[in-house]
Amino acid sequence: MATLTEPSSSLSFTSSHFSNVSVGSNHFSPSSASNLEVVSLSKLSSNLELLLSSNPDCDYTDAEIIVDGVPVGVHRCILSARSKFFQELFKKDKKSSKIEKPKYHLKEVLPYGAVGHEAFVYFLSYIYTGRLKPFPLEVFTCVDSVCAHDSCRPAIDFVVELMYAASILQVPELVSSFLRRLCNFVEKSLVENVLPILLVAFNCKLTQLLDQCIERVARSDLYRFCIEKEVPLEVAEKIKQIRLKSPQEEEENSPKVSDKILKALDSDDVELVKLLLTESDITLDEANGLHYSVVHSDPKVVAEILTLDMGDVNHRNSRGYTVLHLAAMRKEPSIIISLLKKGANASGFTCDGRSAVNICRRLTTPKDYHTKTAKGREASKARLCIDLLEREVRRNPMVVDSPMCSLSMPEDLQMRLLYLEKRVGLAQLFFPTEAKVAMDIANVEGTSEFTGLPPPSNGLTGNLSQVDLNETPHMQTKRLLTRMEALMKTVETGRRYFPYGSGVLDKYMEEYIDDDILDDLQIEKGSPQERRLKRMRYRELKDDVQKAYSKDKESKIARSCLSASSSPSSSSSLRDGLKNST
């Protein structure tokens, strides 16, 4: 990961720097004088950094700047010496009371843009020390483990905030540094992530960066109505003029019915949307109405649009995004829940191999994901969205959309595989004979990772715990896909011939989806109280399974091939019956 580094971090200061200095002499050689200056400046920088410490015994601040509701103590003499903006700001309050510290709300002094607490503290660190530190990982990176963090949204947002601070608060050397980094982001990041860079370039009058952003957006496939909604009018007009010169741009001229539908969505007029769809030949999918509503409308309006049942929640727009992909970008839990209830596929991939979970993870910082919410305060929406989507993927691992797209997304694959391993292991625990037959049909060699069975001796299985140092990531993913397909076939076979029993196991998996299910059923493990609870849970589940199994034996679908399956020695006849039926 590329990060800004401290200019002085590569310097090592030892007593050897003073070897050319004669004690008691007034003469210094040029090299010793230079070394002494470097040491002195480094020492001064370190000492000034101590002024930013939160130690109350060393608090000599004379003003507070409120950022995101958190007061940050500052020294007006240092800020005014380093920034003309602060010099003018503090001049206005020179005659204010000397008893109380003056307070300044950062939001109120910024004419545009937003600067978060972490970005402002980082900015202050440079103001006091003159050094650029590495960016803080908790806000500069995302929680997607396969991301390089060189152009993900948290990295872009953090540098954009720093650019607003450096430009508005008038620290020109920082503007130059952050400008280079933003220029690098423009070509490497997704076009959706270029928009905040375009806005900071426009507001801070960074002409070169603005032209680069306009060119990138103009040659992308980003929708016209999205551009008009997100960027200033004059910038949108420039992008439109560039696109008109392109031969593939043919739809910019006359207003269409789809435009009227989108305008009706802008005004939250669901009845008008319904009327336009009823009286025209265009469908909600053709107008990308659901996609537009999920991005721009109030969650209540999205729910009303979904109740019309006039669109497909799994429809892909021309950019390859489903509605759920865009909902993940918005990070609004209520919209995601509404879409999942309507049957949205959480396992769908974009054209570049991202699922809704991956999209949401790449938009979420470790701070947002891991910070515990105080009692009575709203939980992190990003964390809720990720949890909802991951739970849905684990709950429906059988729904796989273009599985080969997941070669670059091992987290999604392992999540599904983990669910299926547990699901088959649970079936083995209660239906050992029948599970073995289904596993033989699907060529599954066991679930040793979760059931304690000895691993097969003839090479690698798909278990996640097995590692071959000579295996490439592509080969590993291909192997895991093969095993996942076999486990899926095993579960599908069980559901076909044992619908009631499978239903009980599915319900149990859903209720305890976040627990270590098979470990919970190991009755001999844990404290006396834990063992008591495990025995009670095990008995309840066993009773439910036995009742369901009795129903399966009585049903027509199982009677044809299970007549001889009551004893463990009948597995061969059961296998033949299943194969013949299949």
C-alpha positions as CSV (number, residue, x, y, z in Angstrom):
1,M,0.0,0.0,0.0
2,A,1.4,3.4,-1.0
3,T,1.4,5.9,1.8
4,L,2.8,9.3,2.4
5,T,6.0,9.0,4.4
6,E,7.7,11.3,6.9
7,P,10.5,13.3,5.2
8,S,12.7,13.0,8.3
9,S,12.0,9.3,9.0
10,S,15.0,8.1,7.0
11,L,17.5,10.3,9.0
12,S,19.5,8.7,11.8
13,F,21.0,11.1,14.3
14,T,23.8,9.9,16.6
15,S,26.7,11.4,18.4
16,S,28.9,11.0,15.4
17,H,27.2,14.1,13.9
18,F,29.1,16.2,16.3
19,S,32.5,14.6,15.8
20,N,33.8,17.6,13.8
21,V,32.8,20.1,16.5
22,S,35.7,21.3,18.7
23,V,34.7,21.8,22.3
24,G,35.3,25.3,23.4
25,S,35.8,26.5,19.9
26,N,33.6,29.1,18.0
27,H,34.4,27.5,14.7
28,F,32.0,25.0,13.0
29,S,32.7,23.2,9.7
30,P,29.9,23.5,7.1
31,S,29.0,19.8,7.4
32,S,28.7,19.9,11.2
33,A,26.6,23.1,11.1
34,S,24.3,21.4,8.6
35,N,24.0,18.3,10.8
36,L,23.3,20.4,13.8
37,E,20.5,22.2,12.0
38,V,18.9,18.9,11.0
39,V,19.1,17.6,14.5
40,S,17.7,20.8,16.0
41,L,14.8,20.9,13.5
42,S,14.0,17.3,14.2
43,K,14.1,17.9,17.9
44,L,11.9,21.0,17.5
45,S,9.4,19.0,15.4
46,S,9.2,16.2,18.0
47,N,8.8,18.7,20.9
48,L,6.0,20.5,19.1
49,E,4.2,17.2,18.5
50,L,4.0,16.8,22.2
51,L,1.7,19.8,22.3
52,L,-0.9,17.7,20.5
53,S,-1.0,15.1,23.2
54,S,-4.2,14.6,25.2
55,N,-2.4,14.6,28.5
56,P,-4.4,17.1,30.7
57,D,-1.2,17.9,32.7
58,C,0.4,19.2,29.5
59,D,-2.7,21.0,28.2
60,Y,-1.7,24.6,27.3
61,T,-4.2,25.1,24.5
62,D,-6.0,28.4,24.2
63,A,-8.8,27.5,21.8
64,E,-10.9,24.6,20.7
65,I,-12.0,23.5,17.2
66,I,-15.1,21.3,17.2
67,V,-14.8,18.5,14.5
68,D,-17.6,15.9,14.2
69,G,-18.8,16.9,17.7
70,V,-15.3,16.3,19.2
71,P,-13.3,19.3,20.6
72,V,-9.7,19.5,19.5
73,G,-7.5,21.8,21.5
74,V,-5.2,24.1,19.5
75,H,-2.7,26.9,20.1
76,R,-3.7,30.0,18.2
77,C,-0.2,31.3,17.9
78,I,1.0,28.2,16.0
79,L,-2.0,28.0,13.7
80,S,-1.9,31.7,12.8
81,A,1.8,31.5,12.1
82,R,1.3,28.5,9.8
83,S,-1.9,29.5,8.1
84,K,-3.2,32.8,6.8
85,F,-6.8,31.4,7.1
86,F,-6.4,30.9,10.9
87,Q,-4.6,34.3,11.2
88,E,-7.6,36.1,9.8
89,L,-10.0,33.9,11.8
90,F,-8.3,34.6,15.1
91,K,-8.0,38.3,14.5
92,K,-11.8,38.6,14.7
93,D,-11.8,37.2,18.3
94,K,-8.7,39.0,19.6
95,K,-10.8,41.0,22.0
96,S,-12.8,38.1,23.3
97,S,-12.9,36.9,26.9
98,K,-9.5,35.6,28.1
99,I,-11.2,33.5,30.8
100,E,-12.9,31.0,28.5
101,K,-11.3,29.3,25.5
102,P,-12.9,30.4,22.2
103,K,-14.6,27.6,20.3
104,Y,-14.8,27.3,16.5
105,H,-17.0,24.8,14.7
106,L,-15.1,23.5,11.7
107,K,-18.3,23.0,9.7
108,E,-19.2,26.7,10.1
109,V,-15.8,28.0,8.9
110,L,-15.6,25.7,5.8
111,P,-17.4,27.3,2.9
112,Y,-17.7,23.9,1.1
113,G,-16.6,20.3,1.5
114,A,-16.3,18.3,4.7
115,V,-13.3,17.4,6.9
116,G,-13.6,14.6,9.4
117,H,-12.0,14.3,12.8
118,E,-9.2,11.9,11.7
119,A,-8.3,14.1,8.6
120,F,-8.2,17.3,10.7
121,V,-6.0,15.7,13.4
122,Y,-3.7,14.5,10.6
123,F,-3.7,18.0,9.1
124,L,-2.9,19.5,12.6
125,S,0.0,17.1,13.0
126,Y,1.6,18.5,9.8
127,I,0.9,22.1,11.0
128,Y,2.7,21.5,14.3
129,T,5.6,19.3,13.1
130,G,6.1,20.0,9.4
131,R,6.2,16.2,8.8
132,L,3.8,14.0,6.9
133,K,3.1,10.7,8.7
134,P,1.7,7.5,7.1
135,F,-2.0,7.7,6.7
136,P,-4.0,6.1,9.6
137,L,-5.1,2.6,8.5
138,E,-8.4,2.7,10.4
139,V,-9.8,5.4,8.0
140,F,-7.5,5.1,4.9
141,T,-8.2,1.4,4.2
142,C,-11.3,-0.7,3.7
143,V,-12.3,-4.0,5.3
144,D,-12.1,-6.1,2.1
145,S,-9.1,-8.4,2.7
146,V,-8.2,-8.7,-1.0
147,C,-8.1,-5.0,-1.7
148,A,-4.7,-3.3,-2.2
149,H,-6.1,-0.1,-0.7
150,D,-4.4,2.0,-3.3
151,S,-7.6,3.3,-4.8
152,C,-10.6,2.1,-2.7
153,R,-13.2,4.6,-1.6
154,P,-11.9,5.1,2.0
155,A,-8.5,6.0,0.6
156,I,-10.0,8.5,-1.8
157,D,-12.4,10.0,0.7
158,F,-9.6,10.6,3.2
159,V,-7.3,12.4,0.7
160,V,-10.3,14.4,-0.5
161,E,-10.9,15.6,3.0
162,L,-7.2,16.5,3.4
163,M,-7.3,18.4,0.2
164,Y,-10.3,20.4,1.4
165,A,-8.4,21.2,4.6
166,A,-5.2,22.1,2.8
167,S,-6.9,24.3,0.2
168,I,-9.4,26.1,2.4
169,L,-7.1,26.5,5.4
170,Q,-4.4,27.8,3.0
171,V,-1.4,25.4,3.3
172,P,-0.1,25.4,-0.3
173,E,2.7,22.8,0.1
174,L,0.1,20.3,1.2
175,V,-2.2,21.1,-1.7
176,S,0.7,20.1,-4.1
177,S,1.3,16.9,-2.3
178,F,-2.3,15.8,-2.2
179,L,-2.9,16.9,-5.8
180,R,-0.4,14.4,-7.1
181,R,-2.1,11.6,-5.1
182,L,-5.6,12.5,-6.4
183,C,-4.3,12.6,-10.0
184,N,-3.1,9.0,-9.5
185,F,-6.5,7.9,-8.1
186,V,-8.4,9.2,-11.2
187,E,-7.1,6.6,-13.6
188,K,-6.9,3.7,-11.2
189,S,-10.3,3.9,-9.4
190,L,-13.8,3.1,-10.4
191,V,-15.6,5.9,-12.2
192,E,-18.1,6.2,-9.3
193,N,-15.2,7.0,-7.0
194,V,-13.9,9.7,-9.3
195,L,-17.0,11.9,-8.6
196,P,-15.8,13.1,-5.1
197,I,-12.4,13.9,-6.6
198,L,-14.1,15.9,-9.4
199,L,-16.1,17.9,-6.7
200,V,-13.0,18.8,-4.7
201,A,-11.2,19.8,-7.9
202,F,-14.2,22.0,-8.8
203,N,-14.6,23.6,-5.4
204,C,-10.9,24.2,-4.8
205,K,-10.3,25.4,-8.4
206,L,-7.7,22.7,-9.2
207,T,-8.0,23.1,-13.0
208,Q,-5.6,20.4,-14.1
209,L,-7.3,17.8,-11.8
210,L,-10.8,18.9,-12.8
211,D,-10.0,18.5,-16.5
212,Q,-8.6,15.0,-15.9
213,C,-11.8,14.0,-14.0
214,I,-14.1,15.4,-16.7
215,E,-12.2,13.5,-19.4
216,R,-12.4,10.3,-17.3
217,V,-16.1,10.6,-16.6
218,A,-16.9,11.6,-20.2
219,R,-15.3,8.5,-21.7
220,S,-16.9,6.2,-19.1
221,D,-20.3,4.5,-19.2
222,L,-21.7,6.4,-16.2
223,Y,-25.3,7.3,-16.9
224,R,-26.3,10.9,-17.9
225,F,-28.9,11.2,-15.2
226,C,-26.3,10.1,-12.5
227,I,-23.9,12.8,-13.7
228,E,-26.6,15.5,-13.7
229,K,-27.5,14.5,-10.2
230,E,-24.0,14.4,-8.7
231,V,-21.9,17.1,-10.3
232,P,-22.3,20.9,-10.8
233,L,-24.3,22.0,-13.8
234,E,-21.5,23.6,-15.7
235,V,-19.3,20.4,-15.3
236,A,-22.2,18.2,-16.4
237,E,-22.5,20.4,-19.5
238,K,-18.8,20.0,-20.3
239,I,-19.1,16.2,-20.0
240,K,-22.2,16.3,-22.2
241,Q,-20.4,18.3,-24.9
242,I,-17.5,15.8,-24.9
243,R,-19.8,12.9,-25.2
244,L,-21.7,14.4,-28.1
245,K,-18.5,14.3,-30.1
246,S,-18.4,10.5,-29.5
247,P,-20.1,8.3,-32.2
248,Q,-21.7,6.0,-29.7
249,E,-23.6,8.8,-27.9
250,E,-27.0,8.9,-29.6
251,E,-29.6,9.3,-26.8
252,E,-28.9,12.8,-25.5
253,N,-31.4,14.7,-27.7
254,S,-35.1,14.4,-27.1
255,P,-36.7,13.7,-23.7
256,K,-38.0,10.1,-23.3
257,V,-40.7,8.5,-21.2
258,S,-37.9,7.0,-19.1
259,D,-36.8,10.6,-18.2
260,K,-40.3,11.4,-17.1
261,I,-40.3,8.3,-14.9
262,L,-37.1,9.3,-13.3
263,K,-38.4,12.8,-12.7
264,A,-41.5,11.3,-11.1
265,L,-39.2,9.3,-8.8
266,D,-37.3,12.5,-7.9
267,S,-40.6,14.0,-6.7
268,D,-41.5,10.8,-4.8
269,D,-44.7,10.5,-6.8
270,V,-45.2,6.7,-6.9
271,E,-48.7,7.0,-8.4
272,L,-47.4,9.0,-11.3
273,V,-44.7,6.4,-11.9
274,K,-47.4,3.7,-12.0
275,L,-49.5,5.8,-14.4
276,L,-46.5,6.4,-16.8
277,L,-45.6,2.7,-16.8
278,T,-49.2,1.7,-17.4
279,E,-49.8,4.1,-20.3
280,S,-46.5,3.5,-22.1
281,D,-44.7,0.6,-23.7
282,I,-41.6,1.1,-21.5
283,T,-41.1,-1.1,-18.4
284,L,-39.6,-0.1,-15.1
285,D,-36.6,-2.3,-15.9
286,E,-36.0,-0.6,-19.3
287,A,-36.2,2.8,-17.6
288,N,-33.8,1.6,-14.8
289,G,-36.4,2.9,-12.4
290,L,-35.5,0.5,-9.6
291,H,-31.8,1.3,-9.9
292,Y,-32.5,5.0,-9.9
293,S,-34.8,4.8,-6.9
294,V,-32.4,2.7,-4.8
295,V,-29.7,5.3,-5.3
296,H,-31.6,8.6,-5.0
297,S,-35.0,8.0,-3.4
298,D,-36.1,7.9,0.2
299,P,-36.2,4.3,1.6
300,K,-39.9,4.5,2.1
301,V,-40.3,5.4,-1.6
302,V,-38.2,2.5,-2.6
303,A,-40.4,0.2,-0.5
304,E,-43.5,1.6,-2.3
305,I,-42.0,1.1,-5.7
306,L,-41.2,-2.5,-4.8
307,T,-44.8,-3.1,-3.8
308,L,-45.9,-2.3,-7.3
309,D,-44.2,-5.5,-8.5
310,M,-43.5,-3.9,-11.9
311,G,-39.8,-4.6,-11.9
312,D,-37.3,-7.4,-11.6
313,V,-35.1,-6.9,-8.5
314,N,-32.4,-9.0,-10.2
315,H,-32.4,-7.0,-13.5
316,R,-29.0,-5.8,-14.6
317,N,-28.5,-2.4,-16.1
318,S,-26.2,-1.8,-19.1
319,R,-23.2,-1.5,-16.7
320,G,-23.9,-5.0,-15.2
321,Y,-25.1,-3.8,-11.8
322,T,-28.2,-5.3,-10.1
323,V,-30.4,-3.2,-7.8
324,L,-28.7,-4.8,-4.8
325,H,-25.2,-3.8,-6.0
326,L,-26.4,-0.2,-6.0
327,A,-28.1,-0.6,-2.6
328,A,-24.7,-1.9,-1.2
329,M,-23.1,1.3,-2.6
330,R,-25.6,3.4,-0.7
331,K,-25.2,1.4,2.5
332,E,-28.8,1.8,3.6
333,P,-29.9,-1.3,5.6
334,S,-33.6,-0.8,5.2
335,I,-33.3,-0.8,1.4
336,I,-31.2,-3.9,1.5
337,I,-33.7,-5.7,3.7
338,S,-36.6,-4.7,1.3
339,L,-34.7,-6.0,-1.7
340,L,-33.8,-9.3,0.0
341,K,-37.4,-9.8,1.0
342,K,-38.4,-9.4,-2.7
343,G,-35.9,-12.1,-3.7
344,A,-32.8,-10.1,-4.6
345,N,-29.8,-12.4,-5.2
346,A,-27.0,-11.5,-2.8
347,S,-24.7,-13.9,-4.7
348,G,-24.8,-11.9,-8.0
349,F,-21.5,-10.6,-9.3
350,T,-20.8,-7.5,-11.3
351,C,-18.9,-7.7,-14.6
352,D,-15.6,-7.2,-12.8
353,G,-16.3,-10.0,-10.3
354,R,-17.6,-8.0,-7.3
355,S,-20.6,-9.1,-5.2
356,A,-22.8,-6.9,-3.1
357,V,-20.8,-7.9,0.0
358,N,-17.5,-7.0,-1.7
359,I,-18.9,-3.6,-2.8
360,C,-20.0,-2.8,0.7
361,R,-16.7,-3.9,2.3
362,R,-14.7,-1.8,-0.1
363,L,-16.7,1.3,1.0
364,T,-16.3,0.6,4.7
365,T,-13.4,1.6,6.9
366,P,-12.1,-0.5,9.8
367,K,-13.1,2.2,12.2
368,D,-16.8,2.0,11.0
369,Y,-16.8,-1.8,10.9
370,H,-15.1,-2.5,14.3
371,T,-16.1,0.4,16.5
372,K,-18.6,-0.7,19.1
373,T,-21.7,1.4,19.2
374,A,-22.5,3.1,22.6
375,K,-25.8,2.1,24.2
376,G,-28.7,4.2,22.8
377,R,-26.7,5.4,19.7
378,E,-27.4,4.3,16.2
379,A,-25.3,1.3,15.0
380,S,-23.0,1.6,12.0
381,K,-25.0,1.3,8.9
382,A,-22.1,0.0,6.9
383,R,-21.6,-2.8,9.5
384,L,-25.3,-3.7,9.4
385,C,-25.3,-3.8,5.6
386,I,-22.3,-6.1,5.5
387,D,-23.8,-8.4,8.2
388,L,-27.1,-8.6,6.4
389,L,-25.5,-9.5,3.0
390,E,-23.1,-12.0,4.5
391,R,-25.9,-13.7,6.4
392,E,-28.0,-13.9,3.2
393,V,-25.1,-15.4,1.3
394,R,-24.6,-18.0,4.0
395,R,-28.3,-18.7,4.2
396,N,-28.6,-19.3,0.4
397,P,-25.2,-20.8,-0.6
398,M,-26.9,-22.8,-3.4
399,V,-27.7,-19.6,-5.3
400,V,-24.5,-19.0,-7.4
401,D,-24.4,-16.5,-10.1
402,S,-21.6,-17.1,-12.7
403,P,-19.4,-19.0,-10.2
404,M,-16.3,-18.6,-12.3
405,C,-16.5,-14.8,-11.7
406,S,-15.7,-15.6,-8.1
407,L,-12.2,-16.8,-8.9
408,S,-10.9,-13.3,-7.8
409,M,-13.2,-13.2,-4.8
410,P,-12.2,-16.1,-2.4
411,E,-14.0,-14.6,0.6
412,D,-17.5,-15.1,-1.0
413,L,-16.5,-18.6,-2.1
414,Q,-15.2,-19.6,1.4
415,M,-18.3,-18.2,3.0
416,R,-20.6,-20.5,0.9
417,L,-18.2,-23.4,1.3
418,L,-18.2,-23.0,5.1
419,Y,-22.0,-23.1,5.2
420,L,-22.2,-26.2,3.0
421,E,-19.5,-28.0,5.0
422,K,-21.4,-27.4,8.2
423,R,-24.7,-28.3,6.6
424,V,-23.4,-31.7,5.3
425,G,-21.7,-32.3,8.7
426,L,-25.0,-31.7,10.5
427,A,-26.7,-34.2,8.2
428,Q,-24.0,-36.8,8.9
429,L,-24.6,-36.4,12.6
430,F,-28.3,-37.3,12.4
431,F,-28.5,-39.3,9.1
432,P,-25.2,-41.1,8.9
433,T,-26.4,-43.8,6.5
434,E,-28.4,-41.6,4.2
435,A,-25.9,-38.8,4.3
436,K,-23.1,-41.2,3.2
437,V,-25.2,-42.3,0.2
438,A,-25.9,-38.8,-0.9
439,M,-22.2,-37.9,-0.4
440,D,-21.2,-41.0,-2.5
441,I,-23.4,-39.9,-5.3
442,A,-21.9,-36.4,-5.3
443,N,-18.3,-37.8,-4.9
444,V,-17.8,-36.0,-1.6
445,E,-15.0,-37.6,0.5
446,G,-16.0,-36.3,3.9
447,T,-16.2,-33.1,5.9
448,S,-13.2,-33.8,8.1
449,E,-12.6,-30.1,8.9
450,F,-15.8,-29.9,10.9
451,T,-16.8,-33.5,12.0
452,G,-13.5,-34.8,13.3
453,L,-13.4,-37.5,10.7
454,P,-9.9,-38.5,9.5
455,P,-8.9,-36.7,6.3
456,P,-8.8,-38.8,3.1
457,S,-5.4,-40.2,2.2
458,N,-5.7,-39.7,-1.6
459,G,-4.7,-36.1,-2.0
460,L,-6.4,-32.8,-1.2
461,T,-10.1,-32.2,-0.7
462,G,-11.8,-28.9,-0.8
463,N,-11.4,-28.3,2.9
464,L,-10.3,-24.8,3.8
465,S,-7.8,-26.0,6.4
466,Q,-5.7,-27.9,3.9
467,V,-2.8,-26.0,2.3
468,D,-0.6,-27.0,-0.6
469,L,2.4,-24.6,-0.9
470,N,2.8,-25.5,-4.6
471,E,-0.8,-24.6,-5.4
472,T,-1.5,-21.3,-7.1
473,P,-4.5,-19.1,-5.9
474,H,-6.3,-19.9,-9.2
475,M,-5.8,-23.7,-8.7
476,Q,-7.0,-23.4,-5.0
477,T,-10.1,-21.5,-6.0
478,K,-10.9,-24.0,-8.8
479,R,-10.5,-26.9,-6.3
480,L,-12.8,-25.1,-3.8
481,L,-15.4,-24.5,-6.5
482,T,-15.3,-28.2,-7.4
483,R,-15.9,-29.2,-3.8
484,M,-18.6,-26.6,-3.4
485,E,-20.5,-28.0,-6.3
486,A,-20.2,-31.5,-4.9
487,L,-21.5,-30.4,-1.5
488,M,-24.3,-28.5,-3.2
489,K,-25.3,-31.7,-5.0
490,T,-25.2,-33.5,-1.7
491,V,-27.6,-31.0,0.0
492,E,-29.8,-31.0,-3.0
493,T,-30.1,-34.8,-3.0
494,G,-31.0,-34.7,0.7
495,R,-33.6,-32.1,0.1
496,R,-35.1,-34.1,-2.8
497,Y,-35.5,-37.4,-0.9
498,F,-35.7,-36.1,2.7
499,P,-37.6,-32.8,2.4
500,Y,-39.0,-32.8,6.0
501,G,-35.6,-33.7,7.6
502,S,-33.8,-31.3,5.4
503,G,-36.2,-28.6,6.4
504,V,-35.5,-29.1,10.1
505,L,-31.7,-28.9,9.4
506,D,-32.1,-25.8,7.2
507,K,-34.2,-24.1,10.0
508,Y,-31.6,-25.0,12.6
509,M,-28.7,-23.7,10.4
510,E,-30.6,-20.4,9.9
511,E,-31.3,-19.9,13.6
512,Y,-27.7,-20.6,14.6
513,I,-26.0,-19.4,11.4
514,D,-23.4,-17.3,13.3
515,D,-22.5,-20.0,15.9
516,D,-20.1,-22.9,15.6
517,I,-23.0,-25.3,15.1
518,L,-21.2,-28.7,15.2
519,D,-19.1,-27.7,18.2
520,D,-22.2,-26.7,20.0
521,L,-23.5,-30.3,19.6
522,Q,-20.3,-31.8,21.1
523,I,-22.0,-32.5,24.5
524,E,-18.9,-33.6,26.3
525,K,-17.2,-30.2,25.8
526,G,-17.5,-27.1,28.0
527,S,-18.5,-26.3,31.5
528,P,-21.3,-28.3,33.4
529,Q,-23.8,-25.5,32.6
530,E,-22.7,-25.4,28.9
531,R,-23.0,-29.2,28.7
532,R,-26.5,-29.1,30.2
533,L,-27.6,-26.5,27.6
534,K,-26.0,-28.5,24.8
535,R,-27.8,-31.7,25.9
536,M,-31.1,-29.8,26.0
537,R,-30.5,-28.3,22.5
538,Y,-29.4,-31.6,21.2
539,R,-32.5,-33.5,22.5
540,E,-34.8,-30.8,21.1
541,L,-33.1,-31.0,17.7
542,K,-33.1,-34.8,17.7
543,D,-36.8,-35.0,18.5
544,D,-37.5,-32.6,15.6
545,V,-35.3,-34.6,13.3
546,Q,-37.0,-37.9,14.2
547,K,-40.4,-36.5,13.6
548,A,-39.4,-35.1,10.3
549,Y,-37.7,-38.4,9.3
550,S,-40.9,-40.3,10.1
551,K,-42.8,-38.0,7.8
552,D,-40.2,-38.5,5.1
553,K,-40.6,-42.3,5.3
554,E,-44.3,-42.0,5.1
555,S,-44.2,-39.7,2.1
556,K,-44.4,-41.0,-1.5
557,I,-41.2,-39.4,-2.5
558,A,-39.1,-41.4,0.0
559,R,-41.1,-44.6,0.0
560,S,-39.9,-45.7,-3.4
561,C,-36.3,-45.7,-2.5
562,L,-36.2,-45.9,1.4
563,S,-38.2,-49.1,2.0
564,A,-35.0,-50.9,3.0
565,S,-33.1,-48.0,4.6
566,S,-34.1,-48.6,8.2
567,S,-30.9,-50.5,9.0
568,P,-27.3,-49.3,8.5
569,S,-26.5,-52.4,6.4
570,S,-29.0,-51.3,3.7
571,S,-26.9,-48.4,2.3
572,S,-26.2,-50.3,-1.0
573,S,-29.9,-50.7,-1.8
574,L,-30.6,-47.1,-0.9
575,R,-27.7,-46.0,-3.1
576,D,-29.2,-48.0,-6.0
577,G,-32.6,-46.6,-5.4
578,L,-31.4,-43.0,-5.4
579,K,-29.3,-43.5,-8.5
580,N,-32.1,-45.1,-10.4
581,S,-34.5,-42.4,-9.4
582,T,-32.0,-39.7,-10.4
